[in-house]
Amino acid sequence: MWSRQRGRLKPLCCGVEELRCRRREREAALRKARREQQLVSKRLLRDETLEEAEEGCVATIFGEAEIQQFLRLAQRGTEEKERERALVSLRRGLQHPETQQTFIRLEGSIRTLVGLLTSNQALLQLEAARCLHELSHSEQSAVVEACLPATSYLLTYLSGHSSDFIELCLYTLGNLIVESEAVRRQLLPQGIVPALAACIQSPHLTVLEALGYALSQLLQAKEAPEKIIPSVLGSTLPQHMLQLLQPGPKLNLGVAVEFAWCLHYIICSQVNNALLITQGALSTLGLLLLDLAGAVQRTEDAGLELLACPVLRCLSNLLTEAAAEAVGGQLQLRDERVVAALFILLQFLLQKQPSLLPEGLWLLNNLTANSPSFCTSLLSLDLIEPLLHLLSVSNVVLTVLCNVAEKGPAYCQRLWPGPLLSSLLDMLAFSDTEVVGQSLELLQLLFLYQPGAAQAFLQQSGLQALQRHEEVAQLQDRVHALQQTALHG
């Protein structure tokens, strides 16, 4: 992301503006790719106490006769315990795809299960819900579609009093929502968004975490930008989500991770990010970034990177919005602490989760793109050398350096020579033509604003590095022209 200060660069008809346009196109393509990366998944909620109690019991694959027997006993058993045991056996059998297929082929099987789900006996309701949960986790679309008659009841039970039952219903709905458009078509007019908005006020962390999962699945639907996200933004969900992401002693990592991803999917939809910004999303996420940086210094908690990823993405994407500056959103983040915190997180991710480093660098790119103060922070905190060490991770490092150099002579003077000269010489010897091209873009800016840089660079390199690349050789005349412009203009 580059600031649009066109007038200053126009005299260089040799292509600085053209390079900047190409860079903007590259970044737009990267942003689109990141928006389309989703985390569609299913979760299986199993009671650890039950699993321990049933340890040693081998779950078998059941045929039609056995399934029918379990359903008969569950419906008409003489004792409640007998009926419950029948459903427990059925649930364990439904852990197998073969039993699931047999179950949905049996006429009336789902209807019987729904009847037990809606009975007035809590234990039978719970076991029936667990059977449906096993079915919802299936990878076979036919099994998921067969659960459609139960979804309205699962939605109704979200207003119940048992937190365990609500949690189970939420995970089951989350599994079904992501798999089936038919399920979403049925639940949207029945009020799934208001139901979820009511759940977010629950005092139970397990319910909130399950709610975050179900909502994130709903927000990833292909029709979400048109049919779902406007309703979510029109509800109280965004304000409550931001409250749950507020740093402090009440922040729960599991809950925060789920709702940070929810926020990410909403932001990626670009339906109304200005609304989120006015509700304080940038401020909340900025404070959360600072809190995360402090947390990784205090603890070895392996789960912090799970929260870092969506927080970095949310901030990066919001900073590309025109509304961020219009409402003074960037002013809320204009603080050296943000840059320092980001580098602490980059070091943490380098050790714990290197695959997430590009996310942090992308945020640094968006912070420095239009903000001289963030560029100043980068220089005043002596972070250029640590930044150069991350070149092997992502070419975004070069874009960040271009952001700094583009701010003018004072910034180029502090960039050059320092550790940058030797790094640029090394980069021009790379076989990656994109790295070489971006390095040349950076050189062009340095030559423009720092005339001495051209002479020093050409003396030290002898243009040997440039001559190693046939594709780059055509740019030598441009470098000489830039040198002449810098020395005589």
Disulfide bonds with the S-S distance in Angstrom:
none
